[in-house]
Amino acid sequence: MSLKNAIWNGLLVAALCIAGFLLYRIFRQYSLEQIVQSVRSIPFPSFCTALLFTAASYLCLSCFDLLAIRSLGKSLSYRKIVLASFISLSLGHNIGFAGLSSGAFRFRYYSRWGLTAEDVAKIILFCGVTVGLGLITLGGLALIVNPGDAARLLRIDPPSTRLFGLLALVVPVVYVGLAYFIRGRLRLWHWSFQLPRFSIALAQVGVGTINFMLVSACLHQMLSVFGDVAFFRSVTAYVLANSAILATHVPGGLGVLEATVSYVVPQEASIGALIAFRCSYFFIPLALGTTLLIISEVIFRRQSRGADQETEERAEAQSI
């Protein structure tokens, strides 16, 4: 066994152990009775609708990778992109430090399919920029439409909140504008950046914003069970919570998500709503992603053994 395979095997075992530990951490703070009652309090149609929003979000996230690969001028089937993206992000969202953790899994898959380490690094950066653009755009809209909740959390007045929202929307506009007017590399001091084509930059803003709207819709389904919550209140709660999660890098946003959402919507953010949201957006994708990781590893290794055996047989045939 090569050193590279040994290292990856160790990382794979570590990832599976972390996944199991995260599931334990997610649920250890609640008693079994609380969990059962919370899940039962969510109507089945609402939970299924939330799962549909979750599935749509992860499909939207796969478009991040698709746009990144297209911007590199590479060609890869969407089926492979979906597999790599879902496994990487379903585990990365829960492990924490999503750029690094999901990046390691992305490299594992994309390197098998002909992409270089530099290509994967560019994909990770591209996806990170798309996440930032989506979060800033939706956050700006939330600050403008629903300034009250954000103002209460940030302890500023609503007019200032709206002003911050307008300033936030300047960021995606400038990004798309630079992509339209600058054809080559953008140089800022000692750094140099290759901007994507205008159409791809515009798509980044679109899919990034839609993704966070879908996650907010998933949360909204759960919160609405316990009270009449306006959609943009859910958007505000999730955008602020996700910003805090990105700043702290807490695995799965444990505690950070709950604290932020509970502050923005204190009446509706019951234990049932938050546990159900964790189940739909974190726990179920984590379980599916871990299962797909194991299955894909088994398939890849069988294919690798078969290819090695064919190579040995051809070598033997040529030597006769």
C-alpha positions in Angstrom: 0.0 0.0 0.0 1.4 3.4 -1.0 1.9 6.2 1.5 -0.8 8.3 -0.2 -3.4 5.5 0.1 -2.4 4.9 3.7 -2.9 8.6 4.5 -6.3 8.6 2.8 -7.4 5.5 4.6 -6.5 7.1 7.9 -8.5 10.2 6.9 -11.4 8.1 5.8 -11.6 6.3 9.1 -11.2 9.6 11.0 -14.0 11.1 9.0 -16.3 8.2 9.8 -15.4 8.5 13.5 -16.0 12.2 13.5 -19.4 11.7 11.8 -20.4 9.3 14.5 -19.2 11.6 17.2 -21.1 14.5 15.7 -24.3 12.6 15.7 -23.7 11.9 19.4 -22.9 15.6 20.1 -26.0 16.7 18.2 -28.4 14.7 20.3 -26.7 14.3 23.7 -28.0 17.6 25.0 -31.6 16.4 24.6 -33.3 13.5 26.4 -34.8 10.8 24.3 -38.3 11.9 25.5 -37.6 15.5 24.3 -36.4 14.3 20.9 -39.4 12.0 20.4 -41.9 14.6 21.4 -40.2 17.3 19.3 -40.2 15.2 16.2 -43.8 14.1 16.8 -44.8 17.8 17.1 -43.8 18.4 13.5 -46.6 17.5 11.0 -45.4 14.9 8.5 -46.3 17.1 5.5 -44.2 20.0 6.9 -41.3 17.7 7.5 -41.5 16.3 4.0 -41.7 19.8 2.5 -38.6 20.7 4.5 -36.8 17.7 3.1 -37.7 18.8 -0.4 -36.1 22.2 0.3 -33.1 20.4 1.7 -32.7 18.3 -1.4 -33.2 21.4 -3.6 -30.5 23.2 -1.6 -27.9 20.4 -2.1 -28.7 20.3 -5.8 -28.2 24.0 -5.9 -24.8 23.5 -4.1 -23.8 21.1 -6.8 -24.3 23.9 -9.3 -21.5 25.8 -7.4 -19.1 23.0 -8.4 -20.6 22.8 -11.9 -20.0 26.5 -12.5 -16.5 26.3 -11.1 -15.6 23.4 -13.4 -17.1 25.2 -16.4 -15.2 28.4 -15.5 -12.0 26.3 -15.6 -12.8 25.1 -19.1 -13.0 21.5 -17.9 -15.6 18.9 -18.8 -17.1 16.5 -16.2 -20.5 14.8 -16.1 -23.0 16.3 -13.8 -23.6 12.9 -12.2 -20.0 12.8 -10.9 -20.2 16.5 -9.8 -23.4 15.8 -7.8 -21.7 12.8 -6.1 -18.6 14.7 -5.2 -20.4 17.8 -4.1 -23.0 16.0 -1.9 -20.5 13.8 -0.1 -18.1 16.7 0.4 -20.7 19.2 1.7 -22.9 16.8 3.7 -19.8 15.9 5.8 -18.2 19.3 5.6 -21.2 21.1 7.0 -21.1 18.9 10.1 -17.3 18.6 10.5 -16.7 22.4 10.5 -14.0 24.4 8.6 -16.1 23.5 5.5 -13.5 24.9 3.0 -10.9 22.5 4.3 -13.0 19.5 5.2 -15.1 19.5 2.1 -12.0 20.4 0.0 -10.3 17.2 1.1 -13.2 15.1 -0.1 -13.5 17.1 -3.3 -9.8 16.5 -4.0 -10.3 12.8 -3.4 -13.0 12.6 -6.1 -12.0 15.2 -8.7 -8.4 14.0 -8.7 -9.6 10.5 -9.7 -11.5 12.1 -12.6 -8.5 13.9 -14.1 -8.4 17.3 -12.3 -5.2 18.6 -10.8 -4.6 19.8 -7.3 -4.5 23.4 -8.7 -7.9 22.8 -10.4 -9.5 21.6 -7.1 -8.0 24.6 -5.2 -9.6 26.9 -7.7 -12.9 25.0 -7.4 -12.8 25.4 -3.6 -12.1 29.1 -3.9 -14.8 29.6 -6.5 -17.4 27.9 -4.3 -16.3 29.9 -1.3 -16.8 33.1 -3.3 -20.2 31.9 -4.4 -21.2 31.2 -0.8 -20.1 34.7 0.2 -22.0 36.3 -2.7 -25.2 34.4 -1.9 -25.0 35.1 1.8 -24.3 38.9 1.3 -27.0 39.2 -1.3 -29.7 37.5 0.7 -28.5 39.2 3.9 -28.7 42.6 2.2 -32.3 41.8 1.1 -33.2 40.6 4.6 -31.8 43.8 6.2 -33.9 45.9 3.9 -37.1 43.9 4.1 -36.9 43.0 7.8 -34.7 45.5 9.5 -36.3 45.1 13.0 -35.0 41.7 14.0 -31.5 42.4 12.7 -31.4 45.8 14.4 -32.4 44.2 17.7 -29.7 41.6 17.4 -27.0 44.0 16.2 -28.2 46.8 18.5 -28.5 49.5 15.9 -31.5 51.4 14.7 -33.7 50.1 11.7 -32.7 53.0 9.3 -29.0 52.1 9.8 -29.9 48.5 9.2 -31.5 49.3 5.9 -28.4 51.3 5.0 -26.2 48.3 5.7 -28.5 46.2 3.6 -28.1 48.6 0.6 -24.3 48.6 1.1 -24.3 44.8 1.2 -26.1 44.7 -2.2 -23.3 46.8 -3.7 -20.9 43.9 -3.3 -22.6 41.5 -5.9 -23.3 44.4 -8.2 -19.6 45.4 -8.2 -18.5 41.7 -8.6 -20.7 41.2 -11.7 -19.7 44.6 -13.1 -16.0 43.8 -12.8 -16.6 40.4 -14.5 -18.4 42.3 -17.4 -15.8 45.0 -17.9 -12.5 43.2 -17.0 -11.6 40.5 -19.4 -8.2 39.6 -18.1 -6.8 39.3 -14.6 -7.7 41.8 -11.8 -4.7 43.0 -9.9 -5.1 44.5 -6.4 -1.8 45.4 -4.7 0.2 42.2 -4.5 -2.7 39.9 -5.4 -4.0 38.8 -8.8 -7.4 37.3 -9.6 -8.9 35.7 -12.6 -12.5 36.8 -12.8 -15.1 34.4 -14.4 -17.0 35.3 -17.4 -20.0 37.7 -17.0 -22.6 34.9 -17.4 -20.9 32.7 -14.8 -20.5 35.6 -12.3 -24.2 36.4 -12.7 -25.0 32.7 -12.2 -22.9 32.7 -9.0 -24.9 35.4 -7.5 -28.1 33.7 -8.5 -27.5 30.2 -7.3 -25.7 31.4 -4.2 -28.8 33.5 -3.2 -31.2 30.8 -4.2 -29.3 28.2 -2.1 -29.6 30.3 1.1 -33.3 31.0 0.3 -33.9 27.2 0.1 -32.2 26.6 3.5 -34.2 29.5 5.0 -37.4 27.9 3.6 -36.5 24.6 5.3 -36.1 26.4 8.6 -39.3 28.4 8.0 -41.2 25.2 7.6 -40.2 24.1 11.1 -40.7 27.5 12.8 -44.1 27.9 11.2 -45.4 24.9 13.0 -45.0 26.8 16.3 -46.2 30.2 15.3 -47.0 32.6 12.4 -43.5 33.5 11.2 -43.0 35.7 8.2 -40.6 34.1 5.6 -38.1 37.0 5.8 -37.9 36.6 9.6 -36.7 33.0 8.9 -34.3 34.4 6.3 -32.9 36.9 8.8 -32.6 34.3 11.5 -30.7 31.9 9.2 -28.5 34.5 7.5 -27.4 35.9 10.9 -26.9 32.3 12.3 -24.9 31.2 9.3 -22.7 34.3 9.4 -22.0 33.5 13.1 -21.2 29.8 12.2 -18.8 30.9 9.5 -17.1 33.2 11.9 -16.7 30.6 14.7 -16.3 27.4 12.6 -18.2 25.4 15.2 -18.9 21.9 13.8 -22.4 21.9 12.5 -23.0 25.3 14.1 -23.8 23.4 17.3 -25.2 26.0 19.8 -24.5 28.9 17.6 -27.4 28.2 15.3 -29.8 27.6 18.2 -28.7 30.7 20.1 -29.1 33.0 17.1 -32.4 31.7 15.8 -33.8 31.7 19.4 -32.8 35.3 19.7 -34.4 36.4 16.4 -37.6 34.4 16.8 -37.8 33.5 20.5 -41.4 32.4 20.5 -41.3 30.0 17.5 -37.7 28.7 17.9 -38.8 25.7 20.1 -36.7 22.7 20.7 -38.9 20.8 18.3 -38.3 23.2 15.4 -34.6 23.3 15.9 -34.2 19.6 16.3 -36.3 19.0 13.2 -34.3 21.5 11.2 -31.1 19.8 12.3 -32.5 16.4 11.3 -33.6 17.6 7.9 -30.6 19.7 6.9 -27.7 18.2 8.8 -28.4 14.8 10.2 -30.1 13.1 7.3 -27.6 14.4 4.7 -24.8 13.4 7.0 -26.1 9.9 7.2 -26.7 9.7 3.4 -23.3 11.3 2.6 -21.5 8.8 4.9 -23.2 5.9 3.3 -22.4 7.1 -0.2 -18.8 7.7 0.8 -18.4 4.1 1.9 -20.2 2.7 -1.1 -18.2 4.8 -3.6 -15.0 3.9 -1.9 -15.8 0.2 -2.3 -16.7 0.7 -5.9 -13.6 2.8 -6.7 -11.3 0.2 -5.0 -12.9 -2.7 -7.0 -12.4 -0.8 -10.2 -8.8 0.0 -9.3 -8.1 -3.6 -8.5 -9.7 -4.7 -11.8 -7.6 -2.1 -13.7 -4.4 -3.3 -12.0 -5.2 -6.9 -12.8 -5.9 -6.1 -16.5 -2.5 -4.2 -16.6 -0.7 -7.2 -15.1 -2.4 -9.6 -17.6 -1.4 -7.4 -20.6 2.1 -7.2 -19.3 2.3 -11.0 -19.0 0.8 -11.4 -22.5 3.3 -9.1 -24.0 6.2 -10.8 -22.3 5.2 -14.3 -23.7 
